[in-house]
Amino acid sequence: MAVVPIIMASIAVGSSYYGMGQIAGERCYRAGLRNAGYQNVKWQVRATAVSTLGVGASVFMTGFENKFYSMG
């Protein structure tokens, strides 16, 4: 079994989820969403990420919230 390619693919996928989250966080901020507004929809955003990305949602949301909160 080729373990190294499996690990490399997992890292690449994980990195892409984090990057997608960062882009989404920045775009939401630039579109006018601020912390108070985000707190009202945070669980809807998280539920959407989980239903769309499954296991990768936690990595996506980490990227999203890191970027979003750093911009505020």
Protein Blocks (a to p, Z undefined) as FASTA:
>chain_A
ZZklmmmmmmmmmmmmmmmmmmmmmmmmmnopafklmmmmmmmmmmmmmmmnommmmmmm
mmmmmmmmmmZZ
